[in-house]
């Protein structure tokens, strides 16, 4: 899903990225799919 691609997330507001990164950390099985996100 291109909507969840790291390049797209980089363009989202910081709050949205924070929420996604929080969920991303919990959804570890999918972490390898999207790769690490920028801090």
Biopython code that builds the backbone (N, CA, C, O; Angstrom):
import numpy as np
from Bio.PDB.StructureBuilder import StructureBuilder

atoms = [
    (1, "UNK", "N", (0.839, -1.197, 0.000)),
    (1, "UNK", "CA", (0.000, 0.000, 0.000)),
    (1, "UNK", "C", (0.873, 1.247, 0.000)),
    (1, "UNK", "O", (1.507, 1.545, 1.013)),
    (2, "UNK", "N", (0.924, 1.973, -1.090)),
    (2, "UNK", "CA", (1.810, 3.151, -1.197)),
    (2, "UNK", "C", (1.496, 4.214, -0.155)),
    (2, "UNK", "O", (2.353, 5.037, 0.164)),
    (3, "UNK", "N", (0.277, 4.206, 0.379)),
    (3, "UNK", "CA", (-0.096, 5.195, 1.393)),
    (3, "UNK", "C", (0.738, 5.012, 2.659)),
    (3, "UNK", "O", (0.936, 5.963, 3.415)),
    (4, "UNK", "N", (1.228, 3.790, 2.893)),
    (4, "UNK", "CA", (1.990, 3.511, 4.104)),
    (4, "UNK", "C", (3.493, 3.472, 3.837)),
    (4, "UNK", "O", (4.268, 3.078, 4.708)),
    (5, "UNK", "N", (3.903, 3.876, 2.645)),
    (5, "UNK", "CA", (5.323, 3.839, 2.323)),
    (5, "UNK", "C", (6.076, 4.887, 3.134)),
    (5, "UNK", "O", (5.530, 5.958, 3.401)),
    (6, "UNK", "N", (7.312, 4.608, 3.533)),
    (6, "UNK", "CA", (8.102, 5.560, 4.333)),
    (6, "UNK", "C", (8.191, 6.927, 3.676)),
    (6, "UNK", "O", (8.127, 7.946, 4.365)),
    (7, "UNK", "N", (8.337, 6.969, 2.355)),
    (7, "UNK", "CA", (8.455, 8.256, 1.667)),
    (7, "UNK", "C", (7.195, 9.081, 1.854)),
    (7, "UNK", "O", (7.260, 10.308, 1.931)),
    (8, "UNK", "N", (6.039, 8.412, 1.928)),
    (8, "UNK", "CA", (4.782, 9.130, 2.129)),
    (8, "UNK", "C", (4.684, 9.618, 3.573)),
    (8, "UNK", "O", (4.231, 10.733, 3.832)),
    (9, "UNK", "N", (5.114, 8.768, 4.511)),
    (9, "UNK", "CA", (5.030, 9.134, 5.926)),
    (9, "UNK", "C", (5.903, 10.342, 6.229)),
    (9, "UNK", "O", (5.579, 11.130, 7.117)),
    (10, "UNK", "N", (6.997, 10.497, 5.509)),
    (10, "UNK", "CA", (7.892, 11.624, 5.748)),
    (10, "UNK", "C", (7.192, 12.944, 5.456)),
    (10, "UNK", "O", (7.605, 13.986, 5.964)),
    (11, "UNK", "N", (6.137, 12.913, 4.644)),
    (11, "UNK", "CA", (5.418, 14.131, 4.286)),
    (11, "UNK", "C", (4.235, 14.397, 5.211)),
    (11, "UNK", "O", (3.565, 15.421, 5.085)),
    (12, "UNK", "N", (3.978, 13.475, 6.143)),
    (12, "UNK", "CA", (2.851, 13.661, 7.049)),
    (12, "UNK", "C", (3.245, 14.559, 8.217)),
    (12, "UNK", "O", (4.428, 14.689, 8.529)),
    (13, "UNK", "N", (2.252, 15.182, 8.868)),
    (13, "UNK", "CA", (2.529, 16.000, 10.056)),
    (13, "UNK", "C", (3.227, 15.188, 11.137)),
    (13, "UNK", "O", (3.054, 13.972, 11.213)),
    (14, "UNK", "N", (4.013, 15.853, 11.970)),
    (14, "UNK", "CA", (4.776, 15.160, 13.008)),
    (14, "UNK", "C", (3.889, 14.345, 13.927)),
    (14, "UNK", "O", (4.265, 13.246, 14.334)),
    (15, "UNK", "N", (2.705, 14.871, 14.265)),
    (15, "UNK", "CA", (1.808, 14.151, 15.167)),
    (15, "UNK", "C", (1.382, 12.832, 14.541)),
    (15, "UNK", "O", (1.377, 11.797, 15.208)),
    (16, "UNK", "N", (1.026, 12.866, 13.263)),
    (16, "UNK", "CA", (0.593, 11.650, 12.576)),
    (16, "UNK", "C", (1.726, 10.630, 12.562)),
    (16, "UNK", "O", (1.499, 9.439, 12.778)),
    (17, "UNK", "N", (2.948, 11.100, 12.308)),
    (17, "UNK", "CA", (4.084, 10.188, 12.300)),
    (17, "UNK", "C", (4.307, 9.605, 13.690)),
    (17, "UNK", "O", (4.652, 8.431, 13.831)),
    (18, "UNK", "N", (4.106, 10.435, 14.723)),
    (18, "UNK", "CA", (4.311, 9.949, 16.088)),
    (18, "UNK", "C", (3.335, 8.824, 16.399)),
    (18, "UNK", "O", (3.714, 7.809, 16.984)),
    (19, "UNK", "N", (2.083, 9.006, 16.009)),
    (19, "UNK", "CA", (1.060, 7.989, 16.248)),
    (19, "UNK", "C", (1.405, 6.730, 15.468)),
    (19, "UNK", "O", (1.307, 5.625, 16.000)),
    (20, "UNK", "N", (1.808, 6.886, 14.211)),
    (20, "UNK", "CA", (2.139, 5.727, 13.392)),
    (20, "UNK", "C", (3.353, 5.000, 13.970)),
    (20, "UNK", "O", (3.362, 3.773, 14.065)),
    (21, "UNK", "N", (4.376, 5.764, 14.355)),
    (21, "UNK", "CA", (5.589, 5.149, 14.891)),
    (21, "UNK", "C", (5.276, 4.395, 16.177)),
    (21, "UNK", "O", (5.870, 3.349, 16.438)),
    (22, "UNK", "N", (4.338, 4.920, 16.994)),
    (22, "UNK", "CA", (3.954, 4.230, 18.222)),
    (22, "UNK", "C", (3.318, 2.888, 17.871)),
    (22, "UNK", "O", (3.661, 1.859, 18.454)),
    (23, "UNK", "N", (2.381, 2.905, 16.903)),
    (23, "UNK", "CA", (1.719, 1.668, 16.485)),
    (23, "UNK", "C", (2.705, 0.761, 15.755)),
    (23, "UNK", "O", (2.663, -0.461, 15.895)),
    (24, "UNK", "N", (3.590, 1.375, 14.979)),
    (24, "UNK", "CA", (4.584, 0.644, 14.205)),
    (24, "UNK", "C", (5.465, -0.190, 15.144)),
    (24, "UNK", "O", (5.830, -1.323, 14.829)),
    (25, "UNK", "N", (5.795, 0.389, 16.293)),
    (25, "UNK", "CA", (6.638, -0.321, 17.255)),
    (25, "UNK", "C", (5.892, -1.519, 17.842)),
    (25, "UNK", "O", (6.499, -2.535, 18.183)),
    (26, "UNK", "N", (4.566, -1.388, 17.956)),
    (26, "UNK", "CA", (3.771, -2.481, 18.513)),
    (26, "UNK", "C", (3.519, -3.568, 17.470)),
    (26, "UNK", "O", (3.417, -4.750, 17.797)),
    (27, "UNK", "N", (3.420, -3.147, 16.210)),
    (27, "UNK", "CA", (3.139, -4.107, 15.134)),
    (27, "UNK", "C", (4.467, -4.602, 14.570)),
    (27, "UNK", "O", (4.786, -4.350, 13.408)),
    (28, "UNK", "N", (5.235, -5.301, 15.390)),
    (28, "UNK", "CA", (6.569, -5.728, 14.996)),
    (28, "UNK", "C", (6.595, -6.651, 13.778)),
    (28, "UNK", "O", (7.530, -6.557, 12.983)),
    (29, "UNK", "N", (5.608, -7.543, 13.593)),
    (29, "UNK", "CA", (5.651, -8.412, 12.413)),
    (29, "UNK", "C", (5.636, -7.630, 11.102)),
    (29, "UNK", "O", (6.095, -8.134, 10.077)),
    (30, "UNK", "N", (5.113, -6.405, 11.125)),
    (30, "UNK", "CA", (5.043, -5.616, 9.896)),
    (30, "UNK", "C", (6.208, -4.640, 9.788)),
    (30, "UNK", "O", (6.364, -3.977, 8.763)),
    (31, "UNK", "N", (7.023, -4.542, 10.827)),
    (31, "UNK", "CA", (8.087, -3.543, 10.839)),
    (31, "UNK", "C", (9.059, -3.748, 9.677)),
    (31, "UNK", "O", (9.565, -2.782, 9.106)),
    (32, "UNK", "N", (9.317, -5.017, 9.329)),
    (32, "UNK", "CA", (10.259, -5.288, 8.245)),
    (32, "UNK", "C", (9.674, -4.928, 6.888)),
    (32, "UNK", "O", (10.410, -4.769, 5.915)),
    (33, "UNK", "N", (8.348, -4.800, 6.819)),
    (33, "UNK", "CA", (7.701, -4.469, 5.548)),
    (33, "UNK", "C", (7.916, -3.003, 5.211)),
    (33, "UNK", "O", (8.227, -2.665, 4.069)),
    (34, "UNK", "N", (7.750, -2.122, 6.208)),
    (34, "UNK", "CA", (7.846, -0.689, 5.966)),
    (34, "UNK", "C", (9.261, -0.170, 6.212)),
    (34, "UNK", "O", (9.640, 0.875, 5.684)),
    (35, "UNK", "N", (10.037, -0.892, 7.009)),
    (35, "UNK", "CA", (11.383, -0.443, 7.311)),
    (35, "UNK", "C", (11.386, 0.619, 8.390)),
    (35, "UNK", "O", (10.325, 1.116, 8.765)),
    (36, "UNK", "N", (12.551, 0.976, 8.896)),
    (36, "UNK", "CA", (12.652, 1.982, 9.964)),
    (36, "UNK", "C", (12.214, 3.346, 9.467)),
    (36, "UNK", "O", (12.430, 3.699, 8.307)),
    (37, "UNK", "N", (11.595, 4.109, 10.358)),
    (37, "UNK", "CA", (11.147, 5.449, 9.991)),
    (37, "UNK", "C", (12.109, 6.489, 10.556)),
    (37, "UNK", "O", (12.746, 6.253, 11.582)),
    (38, "UNK", "N", (12.215, 7.638, 9.891)),
    (38, "UNK", "CA", (13.116, 8.700, 10.365)),
    (38, "UNK", "C", (12.636, 9.276, 11.690)),
    (38, "UNK", "O", (11.432, 9.375, 11.929)),
    (39, "UNK", "N", (13.560, 9.650, 12.537)),
    (39, "UNK", "CA", (13.193, 10.238, 13.829)),
    (39, "UNK", "C", (12.762, 11.677, 13.648)),
    (39, "UNK", "O", (12.414, 12.345, 14.621)),
]
sb = StructureBuilder()
sb.init_structure("model")
sb.init_model(0)
sb.init_chain("A")
sb.init_seg("    ")
for serial, (resi, resn, name, xyz) in enumerate(atoms, 1):
    if name == "N":
        sb.init_residue(resn, " ", resi, " ")
    sb.init_atom(name, np.array(xyz, "f"), 0.0, 1.0, " ", f" {name:<3s}", serial, name[0])
structure = sb.get_structure()
